[in-house]
Structures are given as C-alpha cells and as structure tokens.
C-alpha cells in the first residue's frame, strides 16, 4: 500500500512557479539553476566535512582504492 507524503516547501514553491506559463527553454534554465545550487551546496558540505575531520588528499586516494561492490556468492 502506498502511503501519501506531504509535499515539501520546495515542492510547493516549484508548483507555484510552474503554475505560470513557462517555455521549455525556461524549464531547462530553471533545472540548470537547481542543479547548480545543489551541486554547490554539496561541495560546500563536503568541504566542511573534510575540514572538520582533518581529511585531505590522502582520504580521497584511500576512497579511490575501496571496492564497495556487493560480493556475489
């Protein structure tokens, strides 16, 4: 059975924006703005985490060598 979830404030805001007539090009521009915003936010959060944990390039190198795939039996 599917449970219904309330829309978030962001979803409500976007519905309000899209209640007006917008072109396909404007939709692409808005999508691009949202992607850029969330990418910047993620970068800032990761930079903060690295600073907080005292991590550096060696941590990235360590992660690059990890194999996190599910083992098949």
Biopython code that builds the backbone (N, CA, C, O; Angstrom):
import numpy as np
from Bio.PDB.StructureBuilder import StructureBuilder

atoms = [
    (1, "UNK", "N", (0.833, -1.176, 0.000)),
    (1, "UNK", "CA", (0.000, 0.000, 0.000)),
    (1, "UNK", "C", (0.881, 1.244, 0.000)),
    (1, "UNK", "O", (1.812, 1.336, 0.800)),
    (2, "UNK", "N", (0.610, 2.179, -0.861)),
    (2, "UNK", "CA", (1.381, 3.409, -0.929)),
    (2, "UNK", "C", (0.895, 4.395, 0.123)),
    (2, "UNK", "O", (-0.301, 4.658, 0.241)),
    (3, "UNK", "N", (1.831, 4.931, 0.879)),
    (3, "UNK", "CA", (1.452, 5.963, 1.834)),
    (3, "UNK", "C", (1.712, 7.326, 1.193)),
    (3, "UNK", "O", (2.713, 7.518, 0.504)),
    (4, "UNK", "N", (0.821, 8.243, 1.424)),
    (4, "UNK", "CA", (0.960, 9.578, 0.843)),
    (4, "UNK", "C", (1.817, 10.431, 1.745)),
    (4, "UNK", "O", (1.676, 10.417, 2.968)),
    (5, "UNK", "N", (2.705, 11.173, 1.121)),
    (5, "UNK", "CA", (3.567, 12.087, 1.858)),
    (5, "UNK", "C", (3.175, 13.499, 1.492)),
    (5, "UNK", "O", (2.746, 13.766, 0.369)),
    (6, "UNK", "N", (3.322, 14.397, 2.439)),
    (6, "UNK", "CA", (3.048, 15.799, 2.167)),
    (6, "UNK", "C", (4.168, 16.360, 1.295)),
    (6, "UNK", "O", (5.318, 15.931, 1.385)),
    (7, "UNK", "N", (3.819, 17.305, 0.467)),
    (7, "UNK", "CA", (4.827, 17.964, -0.360)),
    (7, "UNK", "C", (5.700, 18.857, 0.514)),
    (7, "UNK", "O", (5.220, 19.481, 1.461)),
    (8, "UNK", "N", (6.978, 18.909, 0.185)),
    (8, "UNK", "CA", (7.893, 19.765, 0.935)),
    (8, "UNK", "C", (7.656, 21.217, 0.537)),
    (8, "UNK", "O", (6.982, 21.496, -0.454)),
    (9, "UNK", "N", (8.208, 22.125, 1.308)),
    (9, "UNK", "CA", (8.061, 23.552, 0.987)),
    (9, "UNK", "C", (8.697, 23.867, -0.364)),
    (9, "UNK", "O", (8.195, 24.723, -1.092)),
    (10, "UNK", "N", (9.792, 23.192, -0.710)),
    (10, "UNK", "CA", (10.418, 23.392, -2.019)),
    (10, "UNK", "C", (9.487, 22.934, -3.133)),
    (10, "UNK", "O", (9.321, 23.627, -4.137)),
    (11, "UNK", "N", (8.888, 21.780, -2.955)),
    (11, "UNK", "CA", (7.963, 21.277, -3.971)),
    (11, "UNK", "C", (6.774, 22.218, -4.145)),
    (11, "UNK", "O", (6.331, 22.469, -5.266)),
    (12, "UNK", "N", (6.267, 22.729, -3.045)),
    (12, "UNK", "CA", (5.144, 23.679, -3.113)),
    (12, "UNK", "C", (5.555, 24.948, -3.854)),
    (12, "UNK", "O", (4.798, 25.472, -4.671)),
    (13, "UNK", "N", (6.747, 25.431, -3.567)),
    (13, "UNK", "CA", (7.249, 26.640, -4.231)),
    (13, "UNK", "C", (7.399, 26.415, -5.732)),
    (13, "UNK", "O", (7.031, 27.272, -6.535)),
    (14, "UNK", "N", (7.936, 25.268, -6.101)),
    (14, "UNK", "CA", (8.099, 24.952, -7.522)),
    (14, "UNK", "C", (6.746, 24.819, -8.224)),
    (14, "UNK", "O", (6.599, 25.240, -9.372)),
    (15, "UNK", "N", (5.770, 24.240, -7.548)),
    (15, "UNK", "CA", (4.432, 24.159, -8.125)),
    (15, "UNK", "C", (3.868, 25.554, -8.376)),
    (15, "UNK", "O", (3.211, 25.804, -9.387)),
    (16, "UNK", "N", (4.135, 26.443, -7.445)),
    (16, "UNK", "CA", (3.686, 27.836, -7.606)),
    (16, "UNK", "C", (4.356, 28.478, -8.812)),
    (16, "UNK", "O", (3.693, 29.141, -9.609)),
    (17, "UNK", "N", (5.655, 28.290, -8.951)),
    (17, "UNK", "CA", (6.399, 28.841, -10.086)),
    (17, "UNK", "C", (5.842, 28.291, -11.392)),
    (17, "UNK", "O", (5.620, 29.034, -12.348)),
    (18, "UNK", "N", (5.622, 26.986, -11.420)),
    (18, "UNK", "CA", (5.183, 26.352, -12.655)),
    (18, "UNK", "C", (3.684, 26.467, -12.913)),
    (18, "UNK", "O", (3.177, 25.921, -13.892)),
    (19, "UNK", "N", (2.976, 27.177, -12.033)),
    (19, "UNK", "CA", (1.564, 27.434, -12.313)),
    (19, "UNK", "C", (1.426, 28.521, -13.373)),
    (19, "UNK", "O", (0.353, 28.707, -13.947)),
    (20, "UNK", "N", (2.519, 29.237, -13.627)),
    (20, "UNK", "CA", (2.546, 30.252, -14.681)),
    (20, "UNK", "C", (3.081, 29.618, -15.962)),
    (20, "UNK", "O", (3.786, 28.609, -15.929)),
    (21, "UNK", "N", (2.742, 30.214, -17.055)),
    (21, "UNK", "CA", (3.193, 29.699, -18.352)),
    (21, "UNK", "C", (4.706, 29.919, -18.490)),
    (21, "UNK", "O", (5.187, 31.051, -18.431)),
    (22, "UNK", "N", (5.436, 28.832, -18.673)),
    (22, "UNK", "CA", (6.877, 28.923, -18.910)),
    (22, "UNK", "C", (7.217, 28.078, -20.134)),
    (22, "UNK", "O", (6.606, 27.040, -20.388)),
    (23, "UNK", "N", (8.187, 28.545, -20.865)),
    (23, "UNK", "CA", (8.593, 27.830, -22.073)),
    (23, "UNK", "C", (9.483, 26.646, -21.708)),
    (23, "UNK", "O", (9.966, 26.543, -20.581)),
    (24, "UNK", "N", (9.693, 25.762, -22.665)),
    (24, "UNK", "CA", (10.602, 24.636, -22.454)),
    (24, "UNK", "C", (12.003, 25.135, -22.139)),
    (24, "UNK", "O", (12.709, 24.550, -21.318)),
    (25, "UNK", "N", (12.397, 26.209, -22.792)),
    (25, "UNK", "CA", (13.721, 26.788, -22.542)),
    (25, "UNK", "C", (13.830, 27.295, -21.101)),
    (25, "UNK", "O", (14.863, 27.113, -20.458)),
    (26, "UNK", "N", (12.781, 27.923, -20.598)),
    (26, "UNK", "CA", (12.792, 28.391, -19.216)),
    (26, "UNK", "C", (12.853, 27.222, -18.237)),
    (26, "UNK", "O", (13.515, 27.311, -17.203)),
    (27, "UNK", "N", (12.172, 26.140, -18.557)),
    (27, "UNK", "CA", (12.228, 24.953, -17.709)),
    (27, "UNK", "C", (13.668, 24.438, -17.650)),
    (27, "UNK", "O", (14.160, 24.087, -16.577)),
    (28, "UNK", "N", (14.330, 24.393, -18.785)),
    (28, "UNK", "CA", (15.735, 23.956, -18.822)),
    (28, "UNK", "C", (16.618, 24.875, -17.991)),
    (28, "UNK", "O", (17.497, 24.407, -17.267)),
    (29, "UNK", "N", (16.386, 26.189, -18.093)),
    (29, "UNK", "CA", (17.180, 27.155, -17.327)),
    (29, "UNK", "C", (16.951, 26.986, -15.826)),
    (29, "UNK", "O", (17.899, 27.034, -15.042)),
    (30, "UNK", "N", (15.702, 26.789, -15.431)),
    (30, "UNK", "CA", (15.388, 26.598, -14.011)),
    (30, "UNK", "C", (16.002, 25.301, -13.511)),
    (30, "UNK", "O", (16.556, 25.261, -12.413)),
    (31, "UNK", "N", (15.910, 24.242, -14.304)),
    (31, "UNK", "CA", (16.525, 22.965, -13.934)),
    (31, "UNK", "C", (18.029, 23.148, -13.743)),
    (31, "UNK", "O", (18.607, 22.633, -12.785)),
    (32, "UNK", "N", (18.654, 23.880, -14.653)),
    (32, "UNK", "CA", (20.091, 24.129, -14.562)),
    (32, "UNK", "C", (20.437, 24.906, -13.289)),
    (32, "UNK", "O", (21.432, 24.609, -12.628)),
    (33, "UNK", "N", (19.626, 25.885, -12.955)),
    (33, "UNK", "CA", (19.842, 26.653, -11.722)),
    (33, "UNK", "C", (19.746, 25.759, -10.487)),
    (33, "UNK", "O", (20.548, 25.873, -9.560)),
    (34, "UNK", "N", (18.759, 24.873, -10.488)),
    (34, "UNK", "CA", (18.599, 23.959, -9.356)),
    (34, "UNK", "C", (19.771, 22.989, -9.248)),
    (34, "UNK", "O", (20.269, 22.728, -8.152)),
    (35, "UNK", "N", (20.205, 22.461, -10.373)),
    (35, "UNK", "CA", (21.357, 21.550, -10.382)),
    (35, "UNK", "C", (22.591, 22.272, -9.838)),
    (35, "UNK", "O", (23.316, 21.731, -9.003)),
    (36, "UNK", "N", (22.819, 23.481, -10.312)),
    (36, "UNK", "CA", (23.975, 24.261, -9.860)),
    (36, "UNK", "C", (23.892, 24.535, -8.359)),
    (36, "UNK", "O", (24.892, 24.420, -7.651)),
    (37, "UNK", "N", (22.707, 24.897, -7.875)),
    (37, "UNK", "CA", (22.522, 25.178, -6.452)),
    (37, "UNK", "C", (22.871, 23.953, -5.606)),
    (37, "UNK", "O", (23.647, 24.049, -4.655)),
    (38, "UNK", "N", (22.290, 22.796, -5.959)),
    (38, "UNK", "CA", (22.519, 21.601, -5.160)),
    (38, "UNK", "C", (23.954, 21.089, -5.287)),
    (38, "UNK", "O", (24.491, 20.528, -4.331)),
    (39, "UNK", "N", (24.576, 21.271, -6.438)),
    (39, "UNK", "CA", (25.980, 20.890, -6.605)),
    (39, "UNK", "C", (26.870, 21.765, -5.723)),
    (39, "UNK", "O", (27.782, 21.268, -5.063)),
    (40, "UNK", "N", (26.597, 23.065, -5.716)),
    (40, "UNK", "CA", (27.367, 23.983, -4.869)),
    (40, "UNK", "C", (27.170, 23.658, -3.392)),
    (40, "UNK", "O", (28.123, 23.673, -2.614)),
    (41, "UNK", "N", (25.935, 23.365, -3.014)),
    (41, "UNK", "CA", (25.627, 23.030, -1.625)),
    (41, "UNK", "C", (26.363, 21.759, -1.211)),
    (41, "UNK", "O", (26.918, 21.691, -0.114)),
    (42, "UNK", "N", (26.368, 20.763, -2.077)),
    (42, "UNK", "CA", (27.064, 19.510, -1.782)),
    (42, "UNK", "C", (28.560, 19.741, -1.640)),
    (42, "UNK", "O", (29.188, 19.213, -0.722)),
    (43, "UNK", "N", (29.132, 20.524, -2.543)),
    (43, "UNK", "CA", (30.562, 20.833, -2.477)),
    (43, "UNK", "C", (30.905, 21.530, -1.168)),
    (43, "UNK", "O", (31.888, 21.181, -0.514)),
    (44, "UNK", "N", (30.103, 22.507, -0.789)),
    (44, "UNK", "CA", (30.329, 23.238, 0.463)),
    (44, "UNK", "C", (30.246, 22.287, 1.656)),
    (44, "UNK", "O", (31.086, 22.344, 2.553)),
    (45, "UNK", "N", (29.242, 21.419, 1.668)),
    (45, "UNK", "CA", (29.080, 20.476, 2.781)),
    (45, "UNK", "C", (30.249, 19.493, 2.858)),
    (45, "UNK", "O", (30.724, 19.187, 3.951)),
    (46, "UNK", "N", (30.714, 18.997, 1.716)),
    (46, "UNK", "CA", (31.845, 18.070, 1.708)),
    (46, "UNK", "C", (33.116, 18.790, 2.149)),
    (46, "UNK", "O", (33.905, 18.234, 2.912)),
    (47, "UNK", "N", (33.323, 20.016, 1.679)),
    (47, "UNK", "CA", (34.489, 20.793, 2.111)),
    (47, "UNK", "C", (34.474, 20.992, 3.627)),
    (47, "UNK", "O", (35.513, 20.897, 4.282)),
    (48, "UNK", "N", (33.296, 21.267, 4.177)),
    (48, "UNK", "CA", (33.150, 21.448, 5.616)),
    (48, "UNK", "C", (33.480, 20.152, 6.365)),
    (48, "UNK", "O", (34.165, 20.176, 7.388)),
    (49, "UNK", "N", (32.990, 19.025, 5.848)),
    (49, "UNK", "CA", (33.254, 17.732, 6.457)),
    (49, "UNK", "C", (34.752, 17.418, 6.448)),
    (49, "UNK", "O", (35.299, 16.949, 7.446)),
    (50, "UNK", "N", (35.409, 17.677, 5.320)),
    (50, "UNK", "CA", (36.857, 17.436, 5.231)),
    (50, "UNK", "C", (37.611, 18.289, 6.246)),
    (50, "UNK", "O", (38.547, 17.816, 6.891)),
    (51, "UNK", "N", (37.201, 19.537, 6.382)),
    (51, "UNK", "CA", (37.861, 20.433, 7.339)),
    (51, "UNK", "C", (37.623, 19.949, 8.770)),
    (51, "UNK", "O", (38.548, 19.904, 9.582)),
    (52, "UNK", "N", (36.378, 19.589, 9.069)),
    (52, "UNK", "CA", (36.003, 19.117, 10.401)),
    (52, "UNK", "C", (36.753, 17.847, 10.792)),
    (52, "UNK", "O", (37.189, 17.708, 11.935)),
    (53, "UNK", "N", (36.904, 16.921, 9.845)),
    (53, "UNK", "CA", (37.551, 15.629, 10.116)),
    (53, "UNK", "C", (39.065, 15.678, 9.933)),
    (53, "UNK", "O", (39.761, 14.728, 10.293)),
    (54, "UNK", "N", (39.581, 16.776, 9.377)),
    (54, "UNK", "CA", (41.013, 16.877, 9.141)),
    (54, "UNK", "C", (41.480, 16.017, 7.978)),
    (54, "UNK", "O", (42.645, 15.621, 7.918)),
    (55, "UNK", "N", (40.575, 15.729, 7.061)),
    (55, "UNK", "CA", (40.905, 14.906, 5.905)),
    (55, "UNK", "C", (41.561, 15.746, 4.828)),
    (55, "UNK", "O", (41.386, 16.963, 4.779)),
    (56, "UNK", "N", (42.327, 15.077, 3.955)),
    (56, "UNK", "CA", (42.978, 15.747, 2.838)),
    (56, "UNK", "C", (43.006, 14.842, 1.624)),
    (56, "UNK", "O", (42.174, 13.945, 1.482)),
    (57, "UNK", "N", (43.960, 15.081, 0.761)),
    (57, "UNK", "CA", (44.101, 14.313, -0.483)),
    (57, "UNK", "C", (44.252, 12.821, -0.221)),
    (57, "UNK", "O", (43.783, 11.994, -1.003)),
    (58, "UNK", "N", (44.912, 12.482, 0.884)),
    (58, "UNK", "CA", (45.121, 11.065, 1.189)),
    (58, "UNK", "C", (43.791, 10.333, 1.409)),
    (58, "UNK", "O", (43.690, 9.147, 1.093)),
    (59, "UNK", "N", (42.779, 11.008, 1.938)),
    (59, "UNK", "CA", (41.466, 10.399, 2.131)),
    (59, "UNK", "C", (40.807, 10.114, 0.782)),
    (59, "UNK", "O", (40.186, 9.066, 0.605)),
    (60, "UNK", "N", (40.938, 11.024, -0.150)),
    (60, "UNK", "CA", (40.379, 10.827, -1.493)),
    (60, "UNK", "C", (41.087, 9.647, -2.166)),
    (60, "UNK", "O", (40.445, 8.818, -2.811)),
    (61, "UNK", "N", (42.393, 9.580, -2.012)),
    (61, "UNK", "CA", (43.169, 8.472, -2.573)),
    (61, "UNK", "C", (42.734, 7.145, -1.948)),
    (61, "UNK", "O", (42.590, 6.143, -2.650)),
    (62, "UNK", "N", (42.528, 7.140, -0.643)),
    (62, "UNK", "CA", (42.066, 5.932, 0.057)),
    (62, "UNK", "C", (40.705, 5.488, -0.496)),
    (62, "UNK", "O", (40.501, 4.305, -0.771)),
    (63, "UNK", "N", (39.795, 6.422, -0.653)),
    (63, "UNK", "CA", (38.464, 6.094, -1.182)),
    (63, "UNK", "C", (38.539, 5.572, -2.609)),
    (63, "UNK", "O", (37.743, 4.720, -3.004)),
    (64, "UNK", "N", (39.493, 6.081, -3.383)),
    (64, "UNK", "CA", (39.586, 5.659, -4.780)),
    (64, "UNK", "C", (39.996, 4.194, -4.911)),
    (64, "UNK", "O", (39.780, 3.578, -5.955)),
    (65, "UNK", "N", (40.581, 3.641, -3.864)),
    (65, "UNK", "CA", (41.047, 2.255, -3.895)),
    (65, "UNK", "C", (40.070, 1.290, -3.235)),
    (65, "UNK", "O", (40.288, 0.079, -3.250)),
    (66, "UNK", "N", (38.988, 1.822, -2.653)),
    (66, "UNK", "CA", (37.991, 0.969, -1.996)),
    (66, "UNK", "C", (37.106, 0.288, -3.032)),
    (66, "UNK", "O", (36.767, 0.859, -4.068)),
    (67, "UNK", "N", (36.744, -0.954, -2.715)),
    (67, "UNK", "CA", (35.804, -1.682, -3.541)),
    (67, "UNK", "C", (34.578, -1.930, -2.680)),
    (67, "UNK", "O", (34.613, -2.727, -1.743)),
    (68, "UNK", "N", (33.498, -1.243, -3.007)),
    (68, "UNK", "CA", (32.304, -1.321, -2.168)),
    (68, "UNK", "C", (31.178, -2.082, -2.870)),
    (68, "UNK", "O", (30.012, -1.965, -2.495)),
    (69, "UNK", "N", (31.533, -2.848, -3.873)),
    (69, "UNK", "CA", (30.517, -3.625, -4.577)),
    (69, "UNK", "C", (30.073, -4.808, -3.743)),
    (69, "UNK", "O", (30.823, -5.315, -2.909)),
    (70, "UNK", "N", (28.854, -5.238, -3.975)),
    (70, "UNK", "CA", (28.320, -6.408, -3.290)),
    (70, "UNK", "C", (29.005, -7.660, -3.836)),
    (70, "UNK", "O", (29.113, -7.857, -5.046)),
    (71, "UNK", "N", (29.460, -8.487, -2.916)),
    (71, "UNK", "CA", (30.088, -9.738, -3.347)),
    (71, "UNK", "C", (29.007, -10.716, -3.794)),
    (71, "UNK", "O", (27.965, -10.842, -3.151)),
    (72, "UNK", "N", (29.264, -11.400, -4.894)),
    (72, "UNK", "CA", (28.350, -12.420, -5.374)),
    (72, "UNK", "C", (28.794, -13.778, -4.868)),
    (72, "UNK", "O", (29.984, -14.089, -4.834)),
    (73, "UNK", "N", (27.832, -14.569, -4.481)),
    (73, "UNK", "CA", (28.157, -15.902, -3.939)),
    (73, "UNK", "C", (27.808, -16.970, -4.930)),
    (73, "UNK", "O", (28.008, -18.154, -4.658)),
]
sb = StructureBuilder()
sb.init_structure("model")
sb.init_model(0)
sb.init_chain("A")
sb.init_seg("    ")
for serial, (resi, resn, name, xyz) in enumerate(atoms, 1):
    if name == "N":
        sb.init_residue(resn, " ", resi, " ")
    sb.init_atom(name, np.array(xyz, "f"), 0.0, 1.0, " ", f" {name:<3s}", serial, name[0])
structure = sb.get_structure()
